[in-house]
Amino acid sequence: MGSVSLTNVSDMDDEHEACVAALNQLISARSYTSLEQVLNIFQTHFKHEEDLLDQYLYQNHQKSSETKSKQMEVDDAKSTSGFATNIQANMRASHFSDHKRMIQALRQQLSALENIPANEGGSTISETQANHQSRVVSNEFIKQVITDFETHAETYDTYGDSVLAARPTHA
């Protein structure tokens, strides 16, 4: 897998490269451990990205869903800001839901791999850990993870200019 489009936010671009490196390792190894590494890197990156976006783009949309609904009603009463506020809230919800969807798919695949019997007899914990390396992740699943990551980056990770404009120059 090659690189994904740049966001022009250096820490996010560096993390995207780490995600790509983990995906390339998954392509190469096709192992439980490499899939687990993708999950860990995605979780760290998505958390950092969500925090960054909440700080600079979605700061008015971090409230609970009940509070959001009330805020949207107030914003809708305003002539122009209601439309913009709803778009921002929807963008945030859609973007962050896509993170959750990708994480869930990785967790489900890891769980499925854990439930494949490694041998006919019982396993000790050390045997189970060793067998994680021998569990093969399907090429079909790997292709789906890559497609999901690339599509996500193309769809949602175009926020760079907005974040840079909102960030103090020393950040």
Sequence and secondary structure as in RCSB ss.txt:
>XXXX:A:sequence
MGSVSLTNVSDMDDEHEACVAALNQLISARSYTSLEQVLNIFQTHFKHEEDLLDQYLYQNHQKSSETKSKQMEVD
DAKSTSGFATNIQANMRASHFSDHKRMIQALRQQLSALENIPANEGGSTISETQANHQSRVVSNEFIKQVITDFE
THAETYDTYGDSVLAARPTHA
>XXXX:A:secstr
       S HHHHHHHHHHHHHHHHHHHH BHHHHHHHHHHHHHHHHHHHHHHHHHT GGG S HHHHHHHHHHH
HHSTTHHHHHHHHHHHHHHHHHHHHHHHHHHHHHHHHHHTS SSSS   HHHHHHHHHH B  HHHHHHHHHHHH
HHHHHH   HHHHHHHS TT 
